[in-house]
Amino acid sequence: MAKYNIEIKKSAVKEIKNLPRKECKKILFVIENLGNNPRPRECKKLSQEEKYRIRIGNYRILYSIEDTALVVFVVKVAHRQSVYKNK
């Protein structure tokens, strides 16, 4: 399987920087591993969109996959209560 490039939206970078340090490390580790496997077992496809989510404790990573270009776009990283608001 080919390695995917990871692109993180500017707003998602800000969200990651504002997270607690412990959670930030976990989330960055998971995002890094998306390059090797963009559809890990713990990911869920969102029903209304062509996006996926991964749960890390109380936080969620929303991302989309472009298989033809081998790119994973990280769109949003937020607490579970606010992640689906204002997409």
C-alpha positions as CSV (number, residue, x, y, z in Angstrom):
1,M,0.0,0.0,0.0
2,A,1.3,3.4,-0.9
3,K,2.0,6.1,1.7
4,Y,-0.5,9.0,1.8
5,N,0.5,12.6,2.2
6,I,-1.1,14.4,5.1
7,E,-2.4,17.9,4.8
8,I,-3.8,19.7,7.8
9,K,-6.2,22.7,7.4
10,K,-4.9,25.9,9.1
11,S,-7.9,26.0,11.4
12,A,-7.2,22.4,12.4
13,V,-3.6,23.3,13.2
14,K,-4.9,26.0,15.6
15,E,-7.2,23.6,17.2
16,I,-4.4,21.1,17.8
17,K,-2.2,23.8,19.3
18,N,-5.0,24.7,21.8
19,L,-5.4,21.2,23.1
20,P,-3.9,19.9,26.4
21,R,-0.4,18.7,25.8
22,K,-1.2,15.0,26.7
23,E,-4.1,14.9,24.2
24,C,-2.0,16.8,21.6
25,K,0.6,14.1,21.6
26,K,-1.9,11.3,21.1
27,I,-3.7,13.1,18.3
28,L,-0.5,13.9,16.4
29,F,0.5,10.3,16.7
30,V,-2.8,9.2,15.2
31,I,-2.6,11.8,12.4
32,E,0.9,10.7,11.5
33,N,-0.3,7.0,11.2
34,L,-3.1,8.0,8.8
35,G,-0.3,8.4,6.2
36,N,0.3,4.6,6.4
37,N,-3.3,3.5,6.8
38,P,-6.0,6.2,6.1
39,R,-8.8,3.8,7.1
40,P,-7.8,2.2,10.4
41,R,-10.2,-0.2,12.1
42,E,-11.3,2.5,14.7
43,C,-12.3,5.0,12.0
44,K,-16.0,5.6,11.2
45,K,-17.3,7.0,8.0
46,L,-19.7,9.9,8.5
47,S,-23.0,9.2,6.9
48,Q,-23.9,12.5,5.3
49,E,-20.4,13.4,3.9
50,E,-17.4,11.8,2.4
51,K,-15.4,12.3,5.6
52,Y,-14.2,10.0,8.4
53,R,-13.7,10.4,12.1
54,I,-11.4,8.9,14.6
55,R,-12.2,9.1,18.3
56,I,-9.3,9.8,20.8
57,G,-10.8,10.0,24.3
58,N,-13.1,13.0,24.3
59,Y,-11.6,14.4,21.1
60,R,-12.4,13.7,17.4
61,I,-10.4,14.0,14.2
62,L,-12.4,14.7,11.1
63,Y,-10.7,14.0,7.8
64,S,-11.3,13.2,4.2
65,I,-9.3,10.9,1.9
66,E,-8.4,11.5,-1.7
67,D,-7.4,8.1,-3.0
68,T,-6.5,9.2,-6.5
69,A,-4.0,11.8,-5.2
70,L,-2.9,9.7,-2.1
71,V,-3.8,12.6,0.3
72,V,-5.4,12.7,3.7
73,F,-7.0,16.1,4.5
74,V,-7.4,16.7,8.3
75,V,-10.3,19.1,8.4
76,K,-11.1,19.5,12.1
77,V,-9.8,18.4,15.5
78,A,-12.1,19.3,18.5
79,H,-13.8,18.1,21.6
80,R,-16.7,15.7,21.0
81,Q,-19.3,18.2,22.1
82,S,-18.3,20.8,19.4
83,V,-16.7,18.8,16.6
84,Y,-19.8,18.5,14.4
85,K,-20.9,22.2,14.8
86,N,-20.0,24.7,12.2
87,K,-18.2,22.4,9.8
